[in-house]
Amino acid sequence: MTTSAPQAVSGLAFAEIRLRTGSPRPMRGEALRKLRLQRILAYIDENLADPDLCAHETARALGMSVRGLHLALAPERESFNLLVQRRRLGACLALLRRPDRDDRIVDIAFACGFNSLSSFYRAFRRCFGSCPRALEVCKKGVLF
């Protein structure tokens, strides 16, 4: 008897759960949601620089439905897109704060997955209350 691709992926997911927990039985409830969330966050972090990172492709890559992905994120009270944006902004902030930085702000924004400089500036200001240039002006005493 042969298995279809979705069944094989599902079987691999359960095998991974068994290996990580050492339990012969599949995880359920909160433990399974936490494992899914860890997998989602790891995938986002690995693909943060991809400006086309979206819920559909992430769910497909992780062998789950888009609904399952959103359900795993529901207790975090943050949508997939906001989660990706927040993580991108955090990566940008870390790069902007580096004392040995010689990259331009635009290069950092694009390297972290933003595909529009204006959307990066708006999101940065909304999240941190200041523009990225403020970090360059205030090298010694960072405002954040």
matplotlib code that plots the C-alpha trace (Angstrom):
import matplotlib.pyplot as plt

x = [0.0, 1.4, 0.8, 0.1, 2.5, 0.3, 0.0, 3.8, 4.4, 1.9, 3.6, 7.0, 5.5, 4.3, 7.7, 9.4, 7.1, 7.8, 11.6, 11.6, 9.4, 10.5, 6.8, 5.3, 2.0, 1.5, 1.3, -2.0, -3.3, -1.0, 2.2, 1.5, 0.6, 3.9, 5.8, 4.0, 4.7, 8.5, 8.6, 6.8, 9.1, 12.2, 10.9, 10.2, 13.7, 15.4, 13.5, 13.2, 15.2, 12.7, 10.3, 7.7, 7.5, 3.8, 1.5, 0.5, 4.1, 5.1, 2.2, 3.0, 6.7, 5.8, 3.2, 0.2, -2.8, -3.0, -5.8, -3.6, -0.8, -3.2, -4.6, -1.1, -0.5, -3.9, -2.8, 0.1, -2.6, -0.6, -1.3, 1.3, 2.1, 2.5, 4.8, 7.0, 7.1, 8.0, 10.8, 12.1, 12.1, 14.0, 16.6, 17.0, 17.3, 20.0, 22.0, 21.5, 22.8, 26.0, 28.9, 31.0, 28.1, 29.0, 25.8, 23.3, 19.9, 18.3, 20.7, 19.8, 16.0, 16.2, 18.5, 15.9, 13.1, 11.5, 10.8, 9.9, 11.9, 8.9, 7.1, 10.2, 10.4, 6.7, 6.8, 10.0, 8.6, 5.3, 7.2, 10.0, 8.7, 11.6, 13.2, 16.2, 18.4, 18.1, 20.4, 23.1, 22.7, 22.9, 25.8, 26.8, 23.4, 21.0, 17.4, 15.9]
y = [0.0, 3.4, 6.7, 10.0, 13.0, 14.7, 11.4, 11.0, 14.6, 14.1, 10.8, 12.6, 15.3, 12.7, 10.9, 14.2, 14.7, 11.2, 11.7, 15.0, 13.9, 10.3, 9.3, 6.6, 8.6, 11.7, 15.0, 16.7, 20.1, 22.7, 20.7, 20.2, 23.9, 24.9, 22.6, 24.0, 27.5, 26.7, 25.3, 28.3, 30.8, 28.8, 28.8, 32.5, 33.3, 31.1, 32.8, 36.4, 37.9, 36.6, 39.5, 37.1, 35.2, 34.5, 32.4, 30.1, 29.2, 28.8, 26.4, 24.4, 24.1, 23.0, 20.5, 22.2, 24.1, 27.9, 27.6, 25.3, 27.9, 30.7, 28.6, 27.9, 31.7, 32.6, 32.5, 34.9, 37.4, 38.4, 37.7, 36.0, 39.2, 41.2, 38.5, 38.5, 42.3, 42.4, 39.9, 41.8, 45.0, 43.3, 42.0, 45.5, 47.1, 44.6, 45.4, 49.2, 49.1, 47.3, 49.7, 48.4, 48.8, 50.3, 49.3, 51.9, 51.8, 50.9, 47.8, 46.7, 47.0, 45.0, 42.4, 41.8, 41.2, 44.6, 45.3, 49.0, 51.6, 53.7, 50.7, 50.0, 53.6, 53.6, 50.3, 51.3, 54.5, 52.9, 50.2, 52.1, 55.7, 57.1, 56.8, 54.6, 57.6, 58.5, 55.6, 57.1, 60.6, 59.2, 56.7, 56.9, 57.0, 54.9, 56.1, 52.7]
z = [0.0, -1.0, 0.9, -0.7, -0.2, 2.5, 4.4, 4.2, 5.5, 8.3, 9.2, 9.3, 11.5, 14.0, 13.8, 14.6, 17.6, 18.9, 18.5, 20.3, 23.2, 23.5, 23.6, 21.4, 21.4, 19.4, 21.3, 21.8, 22.9, 24.3, 23.9, 20.2, 19.7, 21.3, 19.1, 16.0, 17.2, 17.6, 14.1, 12.7, 14.4, 13.3, 9.7, 9.8, 11.2, 8.6, 5.8, 7.2, 4.3, 1.8, 0.9, -0.4, 3.0, 3.5, 5.5, 2.6, 1.7, 5.4, 6.0, 2.9, 3.8, 7.3, 6.2, 7.7, 6.5, 6.6, 9.1, 11.3, 11.1, 12.2, 15.0, 16.2, 16.3, 17.8, 21.5, 20.7, 19.7, 16.6, 13.0, 10.8, 8.9, 12.1, 13.6, 10.5, 10.5, 14.2, 13.7, 10.7, 12.7, 15.5, 13.1, 11.6, 15.0, 16.0, 12.8, 13.1, 16.7, 15.8, 16.5, 13.6, 11.1, 7.8, 5.9, 4.7, 6.3, 2.9, 2.6, 6.1, 5.4, 2.2, 3.8, 6.5, 4.0, 3.5, -0.1, 0.2, 2.0, 2.8, 4.4, 6.5, 7.8, 8.6, 10.4, 12.3, 13.5, 14.5, 16.5, 18.0, 18.0, 16.1, 12.6, 12.0, 11.3, 15.0, 15.8, 13.6, 15.2, 18.7, 18.5, 22.2, 23.9, 22.0, 22.4, 22.4]

ax = plt.figure().add_subplot(projection="3d")
ax.plot(x, y, z, "-o")
ax.set_aspect("equal")
plt.show()
